[in-house]
Structure formats: structure tokens, C-alpha cells
Amino acid sequence: MVAVVQARSARAFLLSMSLVSSGCLLPAAAIAQRAEDGASDDIVVSADRRDSFGADYVQAGTFRDARLIDTPLTVSVLTRPLLDAQQAQSLNDAVRNTAGVSQAQINTSIYSNLAVRGITLNNFTNVRWNGVLPVVNVIEQPVEAMDRVEVLKGAAGLYYGFATPSGIVNLVTARAGTTPVTRFTVSGNAYGAIGLTGDVGRRSGAVGIRINGGTGLVATGVRWTRGQRGFATLAFDWTPTDAVQILVDAAYIAKTITEPTEFSLAAVHDRIVLPPLSSPHRNLGADWMQARGRETNLLARVNYDVAPRWRLAAAIGRSYLTRDRAYSSFGRYDPLTGDGIVTVARTRGNDFTNLVYRGDLSGGIRTGPLHHDLLVGIAVQIRDGNVPIAVRRAVPQNLNHPVPIPPQPSPPRIVPNPTRTVDRGVYLFDRASVGDWLQATIGWRKTRYTDVSSASAYEVDPTTLSYGLMVKPVRWISAYANYIEGLEPGPIAQQIARNAGEMLPAAVSRQQEAGIKIAPLTRLLLTGTWFRIARPSAYLNSSNLFVQDGEAVYQGGEFSAVGEVGANLSITASAMALSARQRTGSPDVAGKRIENVAPGSGSLFALYRVASAPGLSLSAGLFRVGRRAVNALNQAEVPGYTTIDLGAGYRFTLSGRSAAVRAYADNVTGRRYWASTGSSLLAQGLPRTIRLSLSLDL
């Protein structure tokens, strides 16, 4: 049960003025900045830099339309040129360019189950669409229709309510600009995957429409792991008057794929012996073990400038997913003979619905020498979940010589415990500025959170606070520190737990962060950050129960460099050192490392435009993840790994039309590695993959 966090006294606030609120940059401030810069309301389309690995503005939460160098948190913006250079199709493809982000627990084929700073994202609250709608992230979110992917690391409870303090992953859809777009792309890989995507955007007067869509066959190189994917998105915006802006977004996503069998690890005499890293093409399951998902996302927003520098904003959205799944794991095996058991858990009709309603008023006032940027708002988020009983069957299998597994009948749909969670919150931010060089902030949120099912019900009403300072001695340097109280929804016990499907109590986390951002060149941003997060810990214990017990502490430092160095070289580089331990709790876990947390990780990706051969570009990437514990008991750890990517692209003219051909090779050395772990689960990384694409602008 969450204890109510009492409001801090004024004296405590003054003693902590070296800390910055997550609400430091308000929409009101962004409106004022746009007025000063003469920029359009739609920053991404008309004002942010194009053809760059870096970005000047961020689009999520209280930071929407604010300058990245003025944002007092660690924010990574993965731009369209970067995503195109790597031919990214999934969230995992995109966010691997950010240090401290890793795949958690499940294999990478079905969807991107991510951990940021060692904390697993909540797949119902932490992935947002256009900064507002919490999409149900248990189907792969296609990134081809996105203008950018943003990763806001750390707690964000003041604006987003209950979400884990790992951070917010924000998907920003591409919108129509002043230049018409008609682009078709054919892509595929060496294993037989092939797809066609289309992108059409037009603007006529006050109306803009952007339509993206794609369909194709999926092949990963893992035996029997094939399927289909398709998506369609619509981004509509209308400015009927100078004071009113209406935006509507819609998406349909479908994916069917065979889910490779994972390893379920068991301890002998309190130690786990890892299975060998065999061929990454091997699959111990069968082609009928498929996950089939369909999702629809709808979001409508209205911005109304009620007075100069005062804006009223409202939004309503819905994300609905239904999915069938055949999850399988291989365990209880003999290391000498390879004999073991594949356990298949089948469910039919996993349905989840997220609803969001949001409204806020932002603007600025002056009191003496202080200018106040204010934001006051209200938000309601509702989630309905229907998780059927999993029908489990066990069949013999051999690790060294896999044999076919006969199909099993589709299970009945029995939902024993439908759930509904409601997160209602009111929030207030104030940023007090002295000129452009000093900003003191405070943010407050009051939340009422309820979780009701046929088996249980609880309600909490915490009050959370954030505050701090940001200093800008010159326009191209900012330094900040912050204290943020975050709100976490109760995690859901996974299928392998004895209490599978049980939702644990909600919680409050606490974060401190300090950082500096420097733009030594016009198109290059350097950042350095220190952070500490304390939160209640949830894990699979020695009795195979998923429990919430004790406190975990995550502490580390991060560095990044993103943008352009000279006219022809684009880079994105990041590195993180992280210590994450169970500070208190059960004696068998207290003091141990948090599962699936690497003490060090990083990435480096560079693209060079060859000046002597106009249109030609060459790229290379290095991606590192350190060793990680496989469970909360630290009974084994998977070794760290480094993968290397190589790519090339060429822009040319075909029949008077602009065209581009790209080739990209993931893991060119064929490194074998464990891609994901946690809760005593283990999934091997994908084999070397070569991707090809051809785009044509009409």
C-alpha cells in the first residue's frame, strides 16, 4: 500500500533549491519561446533541424516544444535520419542507441519489452503516443510512421501519473509539412523477409494530412520464426483560426509471429548453470507457437490560445489491443544428455484497453522581478484488462537435437479476474525565472488511484512533489539538479510465477538527478548526468512467487554526444555506469544486484557522407551491454557482449525522381550472446542480419 507523501515545508524547499523539478519547462514557456523565435506551433515539422542525428526540441509531457538544452532531465531524441540509416522497424532497433536501455525477460521477436536504467518499463503506462496516449505496448510498435522516438529517462509522475521511474518512451508521429511527400519503400533481409511501406503527406491551407502504411512478411533467421506484420496511421491537423489547432491521430497495427522458445533456468544447490550459446538459428519450439495481436490507437487534441501566451489544451485518447499467445520455455534439462521439457502456455483473447482524458491551462504572469510560467491541469487514465487462464502443457525436448512438437488445440477463453485501474490526478507547476540565467521551480500533484478486480480492491491517494534549480550562464550551457517523486502502478506477475496475473500494490519512488548540457557546436549537444533512484522492489522469489519486498536503489552516471561534427559526419554516442542493488528486503536478496542490470553499457554510431561521391554515405555502429544477473537471487549472470554493425546508403535520381538504396548489417561478426534475461528467463540474441531497402519519391 502506498503511503501518502506529505507536502514538504517551505524551509525544506529552500534547503533543496539546488534541485530541479521535472516540470521545469512548461508549455507556457514553450509558447513564449516560440513567440520570441518567430517559430510555428508545430516545432517538429517547421522549426526543428532536418537531416540530422540531433534535435533542438522535445515533444513529450511538460517539455513539449521546449529546447532540448533547456530540458532538465536526461532526454534522448532518436531522429528520422538515424532511424533510416539503421533501417529501424521496432522500438528495440531505435532505443539501442541510448545507453542503459536493454531488452528485458522475453525474446526480441514478439515486442520490445524494455528496461531503462535497469528498471523495466510498464507496458501499459510508459510508452506514449505523441506525448499523451499510453499505448498498450505488448505488440511491436512500428517506427516507420514516426518522425522521431524520444526517451525521457527517470521519473515522470507529475505529468504522467503512475508509471515506473525508468522513463517515458514517446512515439511522435510524422505530420504533413509545407513540402508534399509521396514515398514508397521496398525492404527485406537475407532470411526472406520482405515488406512495402508508403508515406503520403499533403498540406492545403489550414489542413494537413499524413498517411503511412505498410505490410510484409517477417523472418528473423531463427528456425520456424516467421510471420506477418502490417500497420496504417493517419495524422490530421487543422488550424481553423490563428488561435485554434486541432490534431487527430489514428493507427492500426497487426502482427503475427512464431515466438521462439526461451530458457527457464533452475538452480541446483543455489547456483544456476547457464545453457550453452548454441547456433542463434536454433529454436526448441514449433512453428504453430504463434502470437497474434491487433491494436487500434486513437488520439484527438485541441489547443486554444485564449490570450497572448495563455493556452488551453485538451486531449482524449484510446488504445485497444487483443492478442492470442503461445508462450514456451525450455527447462528441467540435463546438461549431459540435453533432455528437458518445453512448457507451452497458451492464452486466447488477452484484451487491454487504455483511455486517457487530459486538460490543462498554461500561461505566464509577472510578480516584481520574477516571471512565472504556470501550468495547472487534470488527467484521468483508465485501464481495463482481461487476462484469460493460461492452459499449460509439457512436452519432452532435447537441447542438442530438437524434435518436432505436435500442435496443441486452442484453449478456451476463461477470464477469472477482470481488472480496472483508474488514475485521477490534478497537477500544478510554477517556474520562476530571473532573466534567462536562473530558474527555480516547484511542481505538485494530487492523485487518486484505484485498482479493482473480482478478487481484490485497493485505493490510494498520494501527494507528490518536485522542485529545484537550473542555471544558464550562457545560452549554450545549462546546469541543473532535481528532486522528483514518482508514482508506480503495481506490476503484474508474469506467466511463470505461481501467482501469475496478480497485480501488486502501487508505490512511490524518489529520484535525484544533476546534469550539465553543452552545445560546443551549433549542431552538437553534449550531456553529462548523475542520478539516484530509490523504489520498492518487485521480483520472483525463491518460492516462485512474484512479490513486492524491500527497497532497490539505482545510482549511476551517463554521458552522450549527439549531432554533427563538420558538414559530413553525424554521430550519436552514449555511455552509462550503473550500480543497482537491493538495499533492504528478504535476507536472500538484500545487498544483491538487481536482475538484468548491466554495470556498464554504451553505443557509438557514426555516418559519414563521402564528399568525393555525392549521395554516398557509410556508417558503422558499436553496441555494448555488460554482464547481468539472471534473477533477484543472483544465482548466475550472463556475460556482457559487444556487437558491430555496418551500413551504406546511396541517394540518386531515377527517372527524374529522388531515390535511395540502403544496406545495413546487424552483428556483422556473428557474435553469440544472451539478449534478454530476468526472472530466471533467458533468450538468445538474433543471428547476423543483412537488411536492404529501396525508397522512391514520387
N, C-alpha and C positions, 0 to 999 in steps of 0.2 A: 504494500500500500504506500502511496506517495505521501510523504509529509508535506504539509503546506509550508512553502518557503516564505518566511516573513519578510516584509519590506525592510530594507536597510535604513538606518538613521542618516540624517544629513551629515553628521560628523563622520560616519563611516564612508560616505560618498566622497567627502573632501579628502580623507586619508587615502582614497583609492583613485584619485583623479589621474593617475598615470595609466589608467586602463581605459580602453575604448569600447564603446557599445557596438554591437552588430548592426544597430540601426543608425550608425553614424551618417550614412549617406541616404538621405530621404528623397522620395520622388520630387518633393518641393525644391530641394537643392538642384536636382537634375533639370527641373523646369527653368530655374533661374540660370543655370549654366547654359542651357540651350538658348535662352534669350540673349545671354551675353555673347555666345559664339555665333549666333545667327543660324543655328542648325535646325534641321527639320525635327519633328517629333519622332519620326521613325529613324532612330540612330543607326540601326544595323544596315538599313537599305541605303541611306543617303549620306551619312556623315562618317561612319567608321571606315577605316582603311580597307582597301580591297587588295587581292593578290598578295596577301601577307600571312605569315605564320602567327603574327601578333595581332592584338586588338587594342583599341583605345577605350572601348566602353564595355560594360557588362549589363546583362539584361534580366538578372534574377532578383526577386524579392525586393527588399528596400533599396537595393543597389541598382534598380533598373534605370538605364540611360545615364548612369554615373561613370565618370572616368575611372579606368582600372587603377591608375596610380593613386587615386583618392579613396579607394575601397579598402577599409581597414580590416581585411581578412585575407587569407590565402585563397586566391582565385586563379584557376587555370582556364583559359579560353582556347578551345581546340577549333580552329577556323576551317572554313571550307577548303582553302588551298592545301592545308595539311591533310585533311581527310581524303581529298582527291589524290594527293601524292602517294598515300598508303593504300588507296582503294578500300577504305574502311566501309564495312557494312553493318557492324554491330557496335554496341557500347563498349564491349571489351576491346575491339580494334581501336576505338578512339581514345579511351582513357588510359591505355597502357603508356601513353606519352607523359603521364603525370606520375611522379614518384609517390610511393606509399599507397598505390591503388593495385589491388590484386583480385584474382578470381577466388571465390570462397566456396568450399564444400562440394559443389557439383561440377560436372564437366562443362566445357565451354560450348557444346553443340546446341543445347536447348535454349538457354538465355544467359544473359550476363548477370550472375549473382556476385556482386562486387563487395569488397571491403576497402574502406578508405581510412588511412591512419590506423589500420588494424581493427577497425570497428565495421561490422557488416552493415551494409545499407538495409533499411527496411523497405522491402519491395512494394509496399503499399503507400508509403509516405515520402520517401527520399528521392524518388525520380519524378521530376516535374516537367510539365509541358508549357513552354512559354512563361515560365516563372510562376504559374498559378496551379494548373491542374495536376494532382497526384495521379499519374498513370499507374495501372496495375502492371508492374514490371515482372511478370512471370511468363512472358512471351518476348522473343527478341524484338527490341525496338529498332527498326531500320533507320539508319542515319543518313541515307542518301537524300532524303527530303529536308534535311536540316541545314540551316545556314551556319550553325555552329553548335558545339556541345560545351557547356560550362560546368566546371566542378568547383563548387564553393565548399571548402574544407572546414570542418568543425561544426559546432552547434549553431542552429539557426531557428531555435524555438520561438523567439519573439515574433517573428513574422509567420513562420510556417506551422507553429503549434507542435504537436507531438511528432517527432522524427528523431532517429538516432543521431548522436553528435558526430557521426562520421562525416556528414556533409550533405549537400544537395547537388544532385546531377540534374542540370537544366537543359532540356532539348528545345532549341529555338528554331522554329520552322522558317523556311525561306519564304519571302514575300515578294510581291511584284515591285519592281523598281521602275525608274524612268526609261531604262533600256529594255526593249522586248526580249524575251528569252524563249527559244524553241530548241531544245536539245534532246537528242536520243543517244543512249549508250548501250552497247552490247558488251557484256563481260563474261568471264568464265575462268576456270582454273584447270590445272593439268589432270584432275581426277574426274572430269566430266561435268562439273557444274557449269551452267550457262544461264544467263539472265538478260532481260531487256528492261531498261528504265527510260522514262520520259519525263521531261521538265518543261512546262509551258507557263510563261508569265506575261501578263499584259496589264497596262495601266491606261485608263481613258478618263481624263479629267480627275474627278474626285474618287474614282473607283479603281481598285487594283485586285487582280485575281491571279493566284499562282496555283497550278495543279501539278502534283508529282505522282508518279505511279510506277510500279514495277512488278515483274513476275519472273519466276525462274526455277530451275532445278538446283538443289543443294547437294553438294558432295564434299566431304571433308578429308577423304583419304583414309578414314577409319572403316574397316570392313563392316558392311551392312548399314552404315550410317549415311543414309540418303533421304531426301525428302523434297518438299516444295515450299516456296515462300512467295508471298505477294503482299502488296500494300498500295494504298491510294490515299493521298492527302489533298486537302483544299485549304488555302489561306486566302481569305477575303477581307478587304478593308475598304471603308467608305468614310469620307470626310464631308458630310453634307454642309457644314459651315466651318469657319475657322476655329470655332470653339468646341466642336464635337467630332470625335473619332470613334468609329465602330469597327471592331475586328471580330471575325468569326473564323474558327479553325475546326476542321473535321478530319478524321483519319480512320481507315480500316486496315487492320493487319491480320494476316493469316500465315500460319507456319505449321507444317507437318514434317517431323523428322524422327528417325530412329535414334533413340537415346542410348549411347554406349554404356555398357555395364561398368560401374565403379567398383573399387575395392572397399570392403568393410573390414576394418582392422580389429583384431582381438589380441589382448595382452596375455602372455604366458609368464608367470612369476613377475608380474608388474612391469614387463617390458614387451614392446611390440617389435617384431622383426618385419621390416618392410618387404613387400614382394619385389622381385627383380624388375628393372626397367626393360621390358621386352620391346618388340617392334611396336612403334606407335600406330601401325596399321591394324593391329590385332584388336578384336572385340570378343569378349566372352559371352555376349548376349546373342540376340537374334533379330532379324530384320523386322519382325512383327511387333517389337517392343517400341511402339511409337508414341510420341507426344503430339497431340493435335490441338492447336489453340486458335482462337479467333477473338479479336479485340476491336472495339469501336471507342474512339475518343472524340468528344465534342466540347468546344470551349467558345464562349461568347464574352466579349469585353467591351465596355463603353468608357471613354474618357471625356469628361466635360469640364472645360476651363470656365469656372463660374465667375472668375475675376482675374485680373492680372496676377500671375504667379500663384493662383489657387486652383487646384484641380480636384474634382470629384471623380473617383474611379469605381467601377463596379464590374464584377465578373461572376459567371455561373458556368460550371463545367461538369461533365460526367465521363467516367472511364469504366467500361464494362468488359469483362473477359470471361469466356467459358473455355474449359480445357479438359481433355482426357489425357491420361498419362499412364505409362507402363515403366515405372522406375525399377531398376535392377541393381543389385550389388553382389559381388563375389566375396565369400568369406569362409571361415572354418576350413581352411585348406591346409594340406600337409606340404611343408616346404620341400620334402624329399620327393614325393610322388607327384605333387601338383594337384592332387584330388581335392575338390572342395564343393561348395554349394552355391548356386546362384539363387537368390531370393528375389522374386518379382512381386512388386506391389502395384496393383492396377486400381485406378480410380476412373470414374466416368462422371462428367458434369461438375467439375470444380468451377463454381461460379463466384465471381467477385465484382462488386460494384463500388466505385468511389464517386461521391458527389461533393462538390465544393461550391460555396457561396461566399463572396468576399466583397466588401465595400470599404473605401477609405477616403478621407479628405486630407489633402496636403497643401501647405502654403507657408508663407513667411511673414513674420512680424518683427518689429524692432523695439527694443527697450534700452534706451540710452545708447551706449557704445556696442551693445550686443545685438546681433541679428539671430533670430530663432527660426530654424526650419522645422516645422511641426508636421507630424503625421499621426492621425487618430483613425482607427479602423476597427472593423469587426469581421470575423471569419467563422464559418461553420463548415466542418468536414464530416461526412458520414460515410462509413464503410460497412457494407453487408457482405458476409462471407458464408458460403455453403460448401463445406468440405465433406465429401462422401467418405464412408468407411472404405479403407483400402482392403482389397482381397489379396492375400499373400499366398504364394505357392513357392515351394523349394524344389529345385531340380539339381541333379548331380552335374558337375562340370569339371574339366581339367585345365589347369592353368597353362600347361605346356602344349597340350594337344586338344584344343577346343572341339567340342562336338555339337551338332545341331540341337537346338532346343525346340521341342514341338510347341505349336501355338496353344494359347490358353483362351478360353471363352471370355467375352467381355463381361465385366462384373455388373451386378445390379447397382442402381444408384440409390443409396440409402444415406440420407443426411441426418445424423443423430443430434447434431448440435449447431443449428444456425446461429450466427453471431452478428451483432450490430454494435459498432463503436461510433460514438458521436463526440467530436472535439469542437467545443464552442469557445471562442476567445475574443477578448477586446484588448487592444494594444495602443500604446502611446509612445511616441519618440519625440525628443527635443534635441536638436543640435544647436548649441550656442557658439557663434563664431565671432572672433575678433579679427577683422580683416580676412585675408586669405591664409594666414600663417598659423592660427591656433583654433582648434575646435574642441569643445567639451560637450559630451553627450550623455544622455541617460535614456533608457528605454524600460518600459514596464508592460507586463502582460498578465491578465487575469483569465484563467482557463477553467472550464468545467468539462471534465472528461468522463464519459460513461462507457462501460463495456457490458453488454447484456447478452446472455445466451440462455438456452434452456437448462443449462447445468449450473450457471453461476451469474452473479451480477455484482459490479462494484462501481463506485463513483468517487472521483477525487476533484478538488478544486484548487490547484496550486497557484500561487502568485510568484512570478519570476521577474528578475531584474538584471539589467546590464548597464554598464557605464564605462567612461574612460576619456582619453585624450588622443588627439592626433596633431602633430606639428609638421608644418611645411616651411622650412627655412627658405627654400627656393621652389619654383614651380615644378622642377623635375626631380625633387626628392620629397618623400613623405616618410614619417616615422610614427608608429602607433603602438599602443598596447591596449588590451581589452580584458574585461571580465564578463562572461556570458553564462547565464543559467539556461540550460536546455531542458526540453521535455521529451521523454521517450515513451512510445507506445509499448505495451507488453509484447515481447517476442512470442512466436508460435513454435511449439515443439515440433521438430521435424519427424518425418515418417519412420525413421529408425528408432525413435525413442519409445519407451514403454508408455509414456503419456502423450503419444503423437496427437497433434491437433490442439492440445491445451494451450490457451493464451495466458501468459504470465502477467503479473501486475505491471502497471505503468510506473515510471520512475522519473527522477530529476537528476540531471548531470550538471557538472560545473567545469568551466573552461577558462583558462588564462592563456593569452597569446600576445606576443610582442613581435613586431616586424619592421622592416625598412624596405622601401621600394625606390629604385633609382633608374632613371632613364638617361643614360650617358649619351645615347644617340637618339635621334628623332624616332626611329622605328625599332628600338631595342629596349626591353624592360628587364631589369634585374631585381629579384626579390630574395630576401632572407627572413626566415621566420623561426621563432621558438614557440612551443605550445605545451600545455599540460592539460589533460582531460581526466577527470575522476567521475566514474559512473558505476551504478550497480552492475554486477556481473551475472550473465546467464550462460550456462554451459551444460553439456551432457556429463553427468557424474558417473562414478564407478558402478552405480546400480542401474545404469542406462536410463535414468530419469533426467529430463531437461528441467533444470532448476534455476532459480534466481537466488544467488547466495554471495554475500560479501561485496567488496568494492574492488574495481580494477582501475589502475592508473596508467595512462598513456602519456609519455613525455618524449619530446624529440625536437629536432631541428630540420629545416628544409631550405633548399636553395633552388632557384630557377633562373633561366635566361631564355627569353623568347623574343623573336623578331628577326630583323635583317641586319647583317653586317656587310656594309657596302651594297652595291647595286645588284649583285648576282648571287649572294649567299643568304639563305634563310636557315635559321636554326631553332630548335626547341630542345632545351636541356634541363634536367631536374635531378635532384638527389635528396635523399632523406635518411637520417639516422633516427631510429625509434626504439625506445625501451618501453615495453608494455608488460606489466606484471599484475598478478592477483594480490592486492595488498592485504585484504582480510577475507575471511570465509572459512570453509571447511579445512581442517588440517591437511587433507591430502591435496589441496590445490593452493593454499596460501603460500605466497612467495614465488610461485611458479610463473613461467612466461605465459602470456595469453596465446591461445592457439592461432595458427595461421598468420602470425605477425613476424615479418622479416625485420631483423635489426638494421638492415641497410637495403636500400633499393634505389634505382635510378634509371634514367633513359637519356639517350642522345640521338637526335635525328637531324640530319642536315640535307639540304637540297641545293645543288649548285647549277646555275644556268650558264651554259657554256657560251661565252661571248663570241667565240670564233665560229660557232654553229648556231645561228639564231633559231629558236624554237626547241633546242635540245636541252634537257635537264637530266642530271644524275643525282641519285640520292642514296643514302646509307643510314642505317639505324642500329643502335646498340641498346639492348634492354636487359636490365639486371634485377633479379629478385633474390634476396638472401634466404638463408635456411629458416624453416618454420616448424613449430611444434604441431603435431597432428591432432592433439586433443588437450583438454584442460589439465590432465594429469601429467603431461609432458612425458608420455611413455615412449615416444620416438620423435624424431624430427626428420623432415625431408631436406635434402641438401639444396643449396642455392644453385642458381643456373643463370647463364647469360646466353641470349640469342642474338643473332646478327641478321639484319635484313638488307637487301639491295634492291634498287629500283631505277627505272629510267622512264622518261617521257619525251614525247616529241609533238610539238604543235605545228600544223601545216595547213595548207589550203587545198581543199578537194572540191573540184568543180565550182570554184568560186566561193566555197563555204569554209568556215573555220572548222578544223578537226583536230583531234588529239588522240594519240595512241600511247598507252602506258603498259609497262610490265613491272611487276613487283614480286619479289621472292621473300616469303617469311621463313625465318630459321634456315638460312641457306646452308649452314653446316650440318643440318640434320640432328641437332642436339636433342637427346632424350632427357625429359625432365617431368617432374610432377607439377602440373599446372595449378591444381587446387587441392586444398585439404581443410580439415576442421571436423570436429565431432567424430573423430576416428574414421573419416571417409577420405578417399584418395582417388584422384583422377589424373591420368597421364595427359601430357601436352600433345597437341596435334603434330602430325609429321610436317616435313618441309612442304611448303605450298607455293606454287607459282601462279600468279594471277595476271590476266591480260584483259585489257578493255580498249574499246574504240568509241569515241564520242564525236558526234557531228552536230554542229549548229546549223539550223535551217532558217 
